[in-house]
Amino acid sequence: MSNHPLVEKVIEIFDGVLIDEYGWEHYKVVGKPYDIRFDRSRLEWACDCPAFKFRRKHKIRYCKHILEVQERNYKRRYNES
């Protein structure tokens, strides 16, 4: 994924998610350039941020960007505000 304005516009229009040809869901966090991805076939999350890249050193499973997307999806699914 690139930081192209068209990609960001598509994500904004389609409920905050873009699904690519491999089945990965791509999300964006407002004001952050990172690409947050979810692979539905393996149920794995990934992010481009440094905290996620070096997570094994700090023994964390998700970065704050992934947690923000998960929280947003949960609230949207269960109609919470």
Biopython code that builds the backbone (N, CA, C, O; Angstrom):
import numpy as np
from Bio.PDB.StructureBuilder import StructureBuilder

atoms = [
    (1, "MET", "N", (0.855, -1.181, 0.000)),
    (1, "MET", "CA", (0.000, 0.000, 0.000)),
    (1, "MET", "C", (0.894, 1.235, 0.000)),
    (1, "MET", "O", (1.946, 1.258, 0.638)),
    (2, "SER", "N", (0.471, 2.223, -0.700)),
    (2, "SER", "CA", (1.229, 3.467, -0.735)),
    (2, "SER", "C", (0.455, 4.559, -0.014)),
    (2, "SER", "O", (-0.730, 4.411, 0.286)),
    (3, "ASN", "N", (1.132, 5.631, 0.250)),
    (3, "ASN", "CA", (0.488, 6.778, 0.899)),
    (3, "ASN", "C", (-0.086, 7.701, -0.171)),
    (3, "ASN", "O", (0.196, 8.899, -0.190)),
    (4, "HIS", "N", (-0.868, 7.145, -1.032)),
    (4, "HIS", "CA", (-1.469, 7.874, -2.134)),
    (4, "HIS", "C", (-2.802, 8.449, -1.681)),
    (4, "HIS", "O", (-3.560, 7.764, -0.995)),
    (5, "PRO", "N", (-3.112, 9.707, -2.050)),
    (5, "PRO", "CA", (-4.393, 10.301, -1.641)),
    (5, "PRO", "C", (-5.611, 9.522, -2.126)),
    (5, "PRO", "O", (-6.641, 9.513, -1.452)),
    (6, "LEU", "N", (-5.511, 8.866, -3.287)),
    (6, "LEU", "CA", (-6.636, 8.100, -3.807)),
    (6, "LEU", "C", (-6.953, 6.911, -2.907)),
    (6, "LEU", "O", (-8.122, 6.619, -2.654)),
    (7, "VAL", "N", (-5.920, 6.222, -2.422)),
    (7, "VAL", "CA", (-6.115, 5.082, -1.520)),
    (7, "VAL", "C", (-6.787, 5.551, -0.240)),
    (7, "VAL", "O", (-7.719, 4.907, 0.244)),
    (8, "GLU", "N", (-6.324, 6.667, 0.314)),
    (8, "GLU", "CA", (-6.924, 7.202, 1.539)),
    (8, "GLU", "C", (-8.379, 7.600, 1.312)),
    (8, "GLU", "O", (-9.210, 7.415, 2.201)),
    (9, "LYS", "N", (-8.705, 8.143, 0.137)),
    (9, "LYS", "CA", (-10.078, 8.534, -0.177)),
    (9, "LYS", "C", (-10.974, 7.300, -0.291)),
    (9, "LYS", "O", (-12.110, 7.315, 0.184)),
    (10, "VAL", "N", (-10.477, 6.240, -0.911)),
    (10, "VAL", "CA", (-11.252, 5.004, -1.045)),
    (10, "VAL", "C", (-11.522, 4.405, 0.330)),
    (10, "VAL", "O", (-12.634, 3.953, 0.606)),
    (11, "ILE", "N", (-10.513, 4.401, 1.190)),
    (11, "ILE", "CA", (-10.690, 3.885, 2.547)),
    (11, "ILE", "C", (-11.733, 4.705, 3.297)),
    (11, "ILE", "O", (-12.561, 4.153, 4.020)),
    (12, "GLU", "N", (-11.690, 6.012, 3.124)),
    (12, "GLU", "CA", (-12.662, 6.894, 3.789)),
    (12, "GLU", "C", (-14.085, 6.620, 3.306)),
    (12, "GLU", "O", (-15.015, 6.595, 4.111)),
    (13, "ILE", "N", (-14.261, 6.418, 2.011)),
    (13, "ILE", "CA", (-15.591, 6.203, 1.443)),
    (13, "ILE", "C", (-16.162, 4.843, 1.835)),
    (13, "ILE", "O", (-17.345, 4.744, 2.163)),
    (14, "PHE", "N", (-15.351, 3.810, 1.807)),
    (14, "PHE", "CA", (-15.828, 2.449, 2.045)),
    (14, "PHE", "C", (-15.679, 2.029, 3.503)),
    (14, "PHE", "O", (-15.037, 1.023, 3.804)),
    (15, "ASP", "N", (-16.266, 2.791, 4.389)),
    (15, "ASP", "CA", (-16.395, 2.412, 5.799)),
    (15, "ASP", "C", (-15.058, 2.190, 6.491)),
    (15, "ASP", "O", (-14.968, 1.399, 7.429)),
    (16, "GLY", "N", (-14.007, 2.893, 6.029)),
    (16, "GLY", "CA", (-12.727, 2.835, 6.714)),
    (16, "GLY", "C", (-11.882, 1.630, 6.401)),
    (16, "GLY", "O", (-10.888, 1.393, 7.086)),
    (17, "VAL", "N", (-12.235, 0.856, 5.391)),
    (17, "VAL", "CA", (-11.460, -0.347, 5.071)),
    (17, "VAL", "C", (-11.341, -0.513, 3.560)),
    (17, "VAL", "O", (-12.263, -0.197, 2.808)),
    (18, "LEU", "N", (-10.182, -1.017, 3.135)),
    (18, "LEU", "CA", (-9.941, -1.352, 1.739)),
    (18, "LEU", "C", (-9.470, -2.794, 1.712)),
    (18, "LEU", "O", (-8.521, -3.142, 2.415)),
    (19, "ILE", "N", (-10.107, -3.640, 0.918)),
    (19, "ILE", "CA", (-9.725, -5.044, 0.817)),
    (19, "ILE", "C", (-9.001, -5.230, -0.508)),
    (19, "ILE", "O", (-9.550, -4.941, -1.571)),
    (20, "ASP", "N", (-7.757, -5.720, -0.437)),
    (20, "ASP", "CA", (-6.963, -5.882, -1.650)),
    (20, "ASP", "C", (-7.204, -7.237, -2.308)),
    (20, "ASP", "O", (-8.020, -8.030, -1.837)),
    (21, "GLU", "N", (-6.488, -7.494, -3.400)),
    (21, "GLU", "CA", (-6.697, -8.719, -4.171)),
    (21, "GLU", "C", (-6.275, -9.985, -3.428)),
    (21, "GLU", "O", (-6.632, -11.086, -3.848)),
    (22, "TYR", "N", (-5.524, -9.854, -2.334)),
    (22, "TYR", "CA", (-5.103, -11.011, -1.539)),
    (22, "TYR", "C", (-6.010, -11.270, -0.342)),
    (22, "TYR", "O", (-5.779, -12.208, 0.421)),
    (23, "GLY", "N", (-7.035, -10.449, -0.176)),
    (23, "GLY", "CA", (-7.965, -10.617, 0.931)),
    (23, "GLY", "C", (-7.565, -9.883, 2.193)),
    (23, "GLY", "O", (-8.238, -10.014, 3.215)),
    (24, "TRP", "N", (-6.494, -9.117, 2.153)),
    (24, "TRP", "CA", (-6.079, -8.331, 3.314)),
    (24, "TRP", "C", (-6.974, -7.101, 3.438)),
    (24, "TRP", "O", (-7.279, -6.438, 2.447)),
    (25, "GLU", "N", (-7.384, -6.809, 4.658)),
    (25, "GLU", "CA", (-8.126, -5.577, 4.937)),
    (25, "GLU", "C", (-7.115, -4.523, 5.346)),
    (25, "GLU", "O", (-6.287, -4.766, 6.225)),
    (26, "HIS", "N", (-7.172, -3.353, 4.719)),
    (26, "HIS", "CA", (-6.257, -2.254, 5.026)),
    (26, "HIS", "C", (-7.036, -1.140, 5.711)),
    (26, "HIS", "O", (-8.090, -0.719, 5.234)),
    (27, "TYR", "N", (-6.508, -0.672, 6.827)),
    (27, "TYR", "CA", (-7.136, 0.394, 7.605)),
    (27, "TYR", "C", (-6.158, 1.542, 7.755)),
    (27, "TYR", "O", (-4.950, 1.370, 7.597)),
    (28, "LYS", "N", (-6.691, 2.712, 8.062)),
    (28, "LYS", "CA", (-5.886, 3.894, 8.355)),
    (28, "LYS", "C", (-6.364, 4.496, 9.663)),
    (28, "LYS", "O", (-7.547, 4.434, 9.995)),
    (29, "VAL", "N", (-5.434, 5.076, 10.397)),
    (29, "VAL", "CA", (-5.749, 5.843, 11.589)),
    (29, "VAL", "C", (-5.568, 7.302, 11.214)),
    (29, "VAL", "O", (-4.556, 7.665, 10.616)),
    (30, "VAL", "N", (-6.530, 8.139, 11.555)),
    (30, "VAL", "CA", (-6.503, 9.544, 11.172)),
    (30, "VAL", "C", (-5.228, 10.198, 11.703)),
    (30, "VAL", "O", (-4.904, 10.099, 12.886)),
    (31, "GLY", "N", (-4.519, 10.861, 10.804)),
    (31, "GLY", "CA", (-3.322, 11.585, 11.178)),
    (31, "GLY", "C", (-2.055, 10.742, 11.238)),
    (31, "GLY", "O", (-0.993, 11.262, 11.582)),
    (32, "LYS", "N", (-2.137, 9.469, 10.916)),
    (32, "LYS", "CA", (-0.968, 8.586, 10.948)),
    (32, "LYS", "C", (-0.728, 7.994, 9.563)),
    (32, "LYS", "O", (-1.685, 7.637, 8.876)),
    (33, "PRO", "N", (0.517, 7.885, 9.145)),
    (33, "PRO", "CA", (0.809, 7.371, 7.800)),
    (33, "PRO", "C", (0.875, 5.845, 7.724)),
    (33, "PRO", "O", (1.164, 5.301, 6.658)),
    (34, "TYR", "N", (0.618, 5.155, 8.811)),
    (34, "TYR", "CA", (0.807, 3.705, 8.860)),
    (34, "TYR", "C", (-0.322, 2.942, 8.184)),
    (34, "TYR", "O", (-1.477, 3.368, 8.185)),
    (35, "ASP", "N", (0.040, 1.814, 7.615)),
    (35, "ASP", "CA", (-0.917, 0.905, 6.996)),
    (35, "ASP", "C", (-1.179, -0.223, 7.988)),
    (35, "ASP", "O", (-0.284, -1.019, 8.272)),
    (36, "ILE", "N", (-2.383, -0.295, 8.509)),
    (36, "ILE", "CA", (-2.770, -1.346, 9.444)),
    (36, "ILE", "C", (-3.510, -2.394, 8.624)),
    (36, "ILE", "O", (-4.471, -2.077, 7.925)),
    (37, "ARG", "N", (-3.055, -3.663, 8.712)),
    (37, "ARG", "CA", (-3.596, -4.722, 7.871)),
    (37, "ARG", "C", (-4.122, -5.874, 8.718)),
    (37, "ARG", "O", (-3.620, -6.164, 9.804)),
    (38, "PHE", "N", (-5.163, -6.523, 8.175)),
    (38, "PHE", "CA", (-5.706, -7.724, 8.793)),
    (38, "PHE", "C", (-5.851, -8.791, 7.721)),
    (38, "PHE", "O", (-6.508, -8.571, 6.704)),
    (39, "ASP", "N", (-5.240, -9.943, 7.947)),
    (39, "ASP", "CA", (-5.331, -11.073, 7.023)),
    (39, "ASP", "C", (-6.435, -11.990, 7.533)),
    (39, "ASP", "O", (-6.264, -12.677, 8.540)),
    (40, "ARG", "N", (-7.570, -11.997, 6.835)),
    (40, "ARG", "CA", (-8.720, -12.784, 7.283)),
    (40, "ARG", "C", (-8.490, -14.289, 7.181)),
    (40, "ARG", "O", (-9.095, -15.053, 7.933)),
    (41, "SER", "N", (-7.639, -14.721, 6.280)),
    (41, "SER", "CA", (-7.409, -16.163, 6.139)),
    (41, "SER", "C", (-6.573, -16.728, 7.291)),
    (41, "SER", "O", (-6.751, -17.885, 7.672)),
    (42, "ARG", "N", (-5.666, -15.921, 7.845)),
    (42, "ARG", "CA", (-4.829, -16.393, 8.958)),
    (42, "ARG", "C", (-5.150, -15.708, 10.279)),
    (42, "ARG", "O", (-4.550, -16.019, 11.307)),
    (43, "LEU", "N", (-6.101, -14.770, 10.250)),
    (43, "LEU", "CA", (-6.490, -14.010, 11.440)),
    (43, "LEU", "C", (-5.292, -13.331, 12.089)),
    (43, "LEU", "O", (-5.097, -13.421, 13.301)),
    (44, "GLU", "N", (-4.489, -12.648, 11.272)),
    (44, "GLU", "CA", (-3.291, -11.960, 11.747)),
    (44, "GLU", "C", (-3.372, -10.470, 11.458)),
    (44, "GLU", "O", (-3.833, -10.049, 10.397)),
    (45, "TRP", "N", (-2.916, -9.682, 12.421)),
    (45, "TRP", "CA", (-2.830, -8.240, 12.281)),
    (45, "TRP", "C", (-1.380, -7.852, 12.016)),
    (45, "TRP", "O", (-0.455, -8.535, 12.456)),
    (46, "ALA", "N", (-1.191, -6.742, 11.290)),
    (46, "ALA", "CA", (0.142, -6.199, 11.040)),
    (46, "ALA", "C", (0.029, -4.689, 10.902)),
    (46, "ALA", "O", (-1.019, -4.162, 10.527)),
    (47, "CYS", "N", (1.123, -3.998, 11.211)),
    (47, "CYS", "CA", (1.169, -2.538, 11.116)),
    (47, "CYS", "C", (2.575, -2.134, 10.679)),
    (47, "CYS", "O", (3.540, -2.855, 10.935)),
    (48, "ASP", "N", (2.689, -0.986, 10.023)),
    (48, "ASP", "CA", (3.981, -0.491, 9.553)),
    (48, "ASP", "C", (4.734, 0.326, 10.590)),
    (48, "ASP", "O", (5.856, 0.756, 10.326)),
    (49, "CYS", "N", (4.158, 0.550, 11.748)),
    (49, "CYS", "CA", (4.787, 1.430, 12.742)),
    (49, "CYS", "C", (5.991, 0.744, 13.404)),
    (49, "CYS", "O", (6.060, -0.485, 13.442)),
    (50, "PRO", "N", (6.930, 1.527, 13.920)),
    (50, "PRO", "CA", (8.104, 0.950, 14.579)),
    (50, "PRO", "C", (7.757, 0.095, 15.803)),
    (50, "PRO", "O", (8.438, -0.896, 16.069)),
    (51, "ALA", "N", (6.731, 0.455, 16.537)),
    (51, "ALA", "CA", (6.351, -0.319, 17.726)),
    (51, "ALA", "C", (5.947, -1.741, 17.353)),
    (51, "ALA", "O", (6.262, -2.686, 18.076)),
    (52, "PHE", "N", (5.258, -1.894, 16.237)),
    (52, "PHE", "CA", (4.863, -3.240, 15.819)),
    (52, "PHE", "C", (6.057, -4.010, 15.268)),
    (52, "PHE", "O", (6.190, -5.210, 15.509)),
    (53, "LYS", "N", (6.919, -3.330, 14.535)),
    (53, "LYS", "CA", (8.074, -4.005, 13.956)),
    (53, "LYS", "C", (9.007, -4.573, 15.020)),
    (53, "LYS", "O", (9.608, -5.628, 14.820)),
    (54, "PHE", "N", (9.131, -3.877, 16.151)),
    (54, "PHE", "CA", (10.034, -4.306, 17.213)),
    (54, "PHE", "C", (9.282, -4.828, 18.425)),
    (54, "PHE", "O", (9.773, -4.729, 19.549)),
    (55, "ARG", "N", (8.095, -5.383, 18.209)),
    (55, "ARG", "CA", (7.243, -5.813, 19.315)),
    (55, "ARG", "C", (7.798, -7.011, 20.073)),
    (55, "ARG", "O", (7.545, -7.144, 21.270)),
    (56, "ARG", "N", (8.536, -7.871, 19.419)),
    (56, "ARG", "CA", (9.057, -9.057, 20.107)),
    (56, "ARG", "C", (10.018, -8.672, 21.221)),
    (56, "ARG", "O", (10.085, -9.339, 22.253)),
    (57, "LYS", "N", (10.751, -7.604, 21.009)),
    (57, "LYS", "CA", (11.692, -7.133, 22.029)),
    (57, "LYS", "C", (10.953, -6.727, 23.299)),
    (57, "LYS", "O", (11.448, -6.934, 24.407)),
    (58, "HIS", "N", (9.764, -6.147, 23.130)),
    (58, "HIS", "CA", (8.983, -5.647, 24.269)),
    (58, "HIS", "C", (7.837, -6.581, 24.650)),
    (58, "HIS", "O", (7.055, -6.271, 25.549)),
    (59, "LYS", "N", (7.735, -7.722, 23.969)),
    (59, "LYS", "CA", (6.738, -8.750, 24.270)),
    (59, "LYS", "C", (5.301, -8.239, 24.220)),
    (59, "LYS", "O", (4.494, -8.541, 25.099)),
    (60, "ILE", "N", (4.991, -7.464, 23.183)),
    (60, "ILE", "CA", (3.620, -7.002, 22.971)),
    (60, "ILE", "C", (3.087, -7.668, 21.704)),
    (60, "ILE", "O", (3.846, -7.974, 20.784)),
    (61, "ARG", "N", (1.792, -7.885, 21.668)),
    (61, "ARG", "CA", (1.199, -8.559, 20.517)),
    (61, "ARG", "C", (0.678, -7.567, 19.473)),
    (61, "ARG", "O", (0.793, -7.810, 18.272)),
    (62, "TYR", "N", (0.112, -6.464, 19.928)),
    (62, "TYR", "CA", (-0.452, -5.459, 19.032)),
    (62, "TYR", "C", (0.071, -4.083, 19.401)),
    (62, "TYR", "O", (0.371, -3.813, 20.564)),
    (63, "CYS", "N", (0.178, -3.217, 18.405)),
    (63, "CYS", "CA", (0.524, -1.825, 18.669)),
    (63, "CYS", "C", (-0.764, -1.042, 18.944)),
    (63, "CYS", "O", (-1.864, -1.574, 18.800)),
    (64, "LYS", "N", (-0.615, 0.218, 19.339)),
    (64, "LYS", "CA", (-1.797, 1.021, 19.678)),
    (64, "LYS", "C", (-2.660, 1.315, 18.450)),
    (64, "LYS", "O", (-3.860, 1.553, 18.586)),
    (65, "HIS", "N", (-2.073, 1.303, 17.265)),
    (65, "HIS", "CA", (-2.855, 1.557, 16.055)),
    (65, "HIS", "C", (-3.794, 0.389, 15.758)),
    (65, "HIS", "O", (-4.947, 0.594, 15.377)),
    (66, "ILE", "N", (-3.299, -0.827, 15.932)),
    (66, "ILE", "CA", (-4.143, -2.010, 15.740)),
    (66, "ILE", "C", (-5.256, -2.031, 16.775)),
    (66, "ILE", "O", (-6.404, -2.333, 16.449)),
    (67, "LEU", "N", (-4.925, -1.713, 18.012)),
    (67, "LEU", "CA", (-5.938, -1.690, 19.069)),
    (67, "LEU", "C", (-7.005, -0.637, 18.793)),
    (67, "LEU", "O", (-8.181, -0.854, 19.082)),
    (68, "GLU", "N", (-6.598, 0.508, 18.232)),
    (68, "GLU", "CA", (-7.560, 1.559, 17.882)),
    (68, "GLU", "C", (-8.507, 1.092, 16.783)),
    (68, "GLU", "O", (-9.710, 1.344, 16.860)),
    (69, "VAL", "N", (-7.987, 0.418, 15.767)),
    (69, "VAL", "CA", (-8.829, -0.100, 14.684)),
    (69, "VAL", "C", (-9.769, -1.184, 15.215)),
    (69, "VAL", "O", (-10.943, -1.215, 14.848)),
    (70, "GLN", "N", (-9.268, -2.069, 16.069)),
    (70, "GLN", "CA", (-10.107, -3.110, 16.644)),
    (70, "GLN", "C", (-11.233, -2.502, 17.476)),
    (70, "GLN", "O", (-12.374, -2.959, 17.404)),
    (71, "GLU", "N", (-10.923, -1.487, 18.255)),
    (71, "GLU", "CA", (-11.940, -0.814, 19.075)),
    (71, "GLU", "C", (-12.982, -0.136, 18.197)),
    (71, "GLU", "O", (-14.177, -0.210, 18.481)),
    (72, "ARG", "N", (-12.535, 0.526, 17.130)),
    (72, "ARG", "CA", (-13.449, 1.197, 16.203)),
    (72, "ARG", "C", (-14.371, 0.181, 15.529)),
    (72, "ARG", "O", (-15.569, 0.427, 15.395)),
    (73, "ASN", "N", (-13.820, -0.959, 15.105)),
    (73, "ASN", "CA", (-14.636, -2.003, 14.473)),
    (73, "ASN", "C", (-15.641, -2.597, 15.453)),
    (73, "ASN", "O", (-16.784, -2.868, 15.084)),
    (74, "TYR", "N", (-15.223, -2.800, 16.693)),
    (74, "TYR", "CA", (-16.117, -3.338, 17.715)),
    (74, "TYR", "C", (-17.287, -2.392, 17.957)),
    (74, "TYR", "O", (-18.439, -2.821, 18.003)),
    (75, "LYS", "N", (-16.989, -1.105, 18.110)),
    (75, "LYS", "CA", (-18.047, -0.119, 18.356)),
    (75, "LYS", "C", (-19.004, -0.028, 17.171)),
    (75, "LYS", "O", (-20.215, 0.089, 17.355)),
    (76, "ARG", "N", (-18.463, -0.080, 15.960)),
    (76, "ARG", "CA", (-19.322, 0.000, 14.779)),
    (76, "ARG", "C", (-20.206, -1.244, 14.683)),
    (76, "ARG", "O", (-21.379, -1.139, 14.326)),
    (77, "ARG", "N", (-19.662, -2.408, 14.993)),
    (77, "ARG", "CA", (-20.421, -3.648, 14.891)),
    (77, "ARG", "C", (-21.541, -3.713, 15.926)),
    (77, "ARG", "O", (-22.633, -4.192, 15.622)),
    (78, "TYR", "N", (-21.287, -3.242, 17.135)),
    (78, "TYR", "CA", (-22.271, -3.339, 18.197)),
    (78, "TYR", "C", (-22.970, -2.016, 18.495)),
    (78, "TYR", "O", (-23.570, -1.849, 19.556)),
    (79, "ASN", "N", (-22.890, -1.078, 17.552)),
    (79, "ASN", "CA", (-23.603, 0.202, 17.612)),
    (79, "ASN", "C", (-23.342, 0.969, 18.904)),
    (79, "ASN", "O", (-24.260, 1.547, 19.486)),
    (80, "GLU", "N", (-22.114, 0.971, 19.337)),
    (80, "GLU", "CA", (-21.745, 1.774, 20.494)),
    (80, "GLU", "C", (-21.105, 3.057, 19.993)),
    (80, "GLU", "O", (-20.557, 3.092, 18.892)),
    (81, "SER", "N", (-21.170, 4.110, 20.794)),
    (81, "SER", "CA", (-20.538, 5.352, 20.365)),
    (81, "SER", "C", (-19.391, 5.732, 21.229)),
    (81, "SER", "O", (-18.754, 6.759, 20.994)),
]
sb = StructureBuilder()
sb.init_structure("model")
sb.init_model(0)
sb.init_chain("A")
sb.init_seg("    ")
for serial, (resi, resn, name, xyz) in enumerate(atoms, 1):
    if name == "N":
        sb.init_residue(resn, " ", resi, " ")
    sb.init_atom(name, np.array(xyz, "f"), 0.0, 1.0, " ", f" {name:<3s}", serial, name[0])
structure = sb.get_structure()
